[in-house]
C-alpha cells in the first residue's frame, strides 16, 4: 500500500536524521551513523522510494554522505549498486566500477572494506 510505504520511508529517514543530529544520544562513540545504518537506509530507500527518480536521488545522497564520513563498507557499496539506477551509479562512481577511494572507507574495518 502506497501510504504505508511512504510512512515507512519517512520514519527511516527521520530516524537516520535523528541519529545524525544527536550522535551522543545513541551511543557508538558519538560519531553519528555507521556503515550498518547507511546500509539499512540505502535498503529502505531502494525498496520504499516512489519511482526511479526519487530512488536515485535518495540513494545518491545517502551514499555520498557515507563516503564523506568514511563509512563505505562492502555492504554499503553493494546496497548502493543494487538500489541506485544506472545513471546515478555511473555519476557517483564514474568509470571506475567498484573501485573507490580509500578515504571513503577510512572508518571501516579492513575486513569490511570494498
C-alpha positions in Angstrom: 0.0 0.0 0.0 1.4 3.4 -1.1 0.7 5.3 2.2 2.3 2.6 4.3 5.5 2.7 2.1 5.6 6.5 2.3 5.3 6.4 6.1 7.9 3.7 6.4 10.4 5.7 4.3 9.6 8.9 6.2 10.3 7.1 9.5 13.6 5.6 8.2 14.8 9.0 7.1 13.6 10.7 10.3 15.4 8.1 12.5 18.6 8.4 10.5 18.5 12.2 10.7 17.9 12.0 14.4 20.9 9.8 14.9 22.9 12.1 12.6 22.0 15.2 14.6 22.2 13.7 18.1 25.1 11.1 17.9 26.0 11.1 21.6 22.4 10.2 22.5 22.6 7.0 20.5 25.9 5.6 21.6 28.5 4.4 19.2 31.1 6.8 20.5 29.1 9.8 19.5 30.3 9.7 15.8 26.9 9.5 14.1 25.7 6.9 11.7 27.9 3.9 11.0 28.1 1.6 8.0 25.2 -0.5 9.3 22.9 2.5 9.4 23.9 3.6 5.9 23.2 0.1 4.6 19.8 0.0 6.3 18.8 3.4 4.9 20.0 2.6 1.4 17.9 -0.6 1.5 14.9 1.4 2.7 15.3 4.0 0.0 15.6 1.3 -2.7 12.5 -0.6 -1.5 10.3 2.3 -0.5 11.0 5.3 -2.7 8.3 6.3 -5.2 9.8 5.7 -8.6 13.3 5.7 -10.1 13.9 9.4 -9.8 13.2 9.6 -6.1 15.1 6.3 -5.5 18.1 7.6 -7.4 18.1 11.0 -5.6 17.9 9.4 -2.2 20.4 6.6 -2.8 22.9 9.1 -4.2 22.5 11.5 -1.2 22.9 8.7 1.3 25.9 7.1 -0.5 27.7 10.4 -0.9 27.2 11.2 2.8 28.6 7.7 3.8 31.6 8.4 1.6 32.2 11.8 3.1 32.1 10.2 6.6 34.4 7.3 5.7 31.7 4.7 6.2 31.5 2.9 2.8 31.8 -0.8 3.6 31.2 -3.7 1.2 27.6 -3.8 2.2 27.1 -0.1 1.8 28.6 -0.3 -1.7 26.6 -3.4 -2.6 23.3 -1.9 -1.4 24.1 1.3 -3.4 24.8 -0.8 -6.5 21.5 -2.7 -6.1 19.3 0.3 -5.3 20.6 3.2 -7.4 19.6 3.5 -11.1 22.5 3.0 -13.6 22.8 6.7 -14.3 23.3 7.5 -10.7 25.8 4.7 -10.2 27.8 6.0 -13.2 27.7 9.6 -12.0 28.8 8.7 -8.5 31.4 6.0 -9.2 32.4 7.1 -12.7 34.1 4.6 -14.9 36.0 3.1 -12.0 33.3 0.4 -11.5 33.5 -0.5 -7.8 37.0 0.8 -7.2 36.6 3.6 -4.7 39.0 6.0 -2.9 40.4 4.7 0.3 39.2 7.7 2.3 35.6 6.6 1.6 36.2 3.6 3.9 38.6 5.1 6.4 36.5 4.3 9.4 35.5 0.8 8.3 37.4 -2.3 9.4 39.8 -3.6 6.8 37.9 -6.9 6.5 34.7 -5.0 5.7 36.2 -2.6 3.1 35.3 -3.0 -0.6 
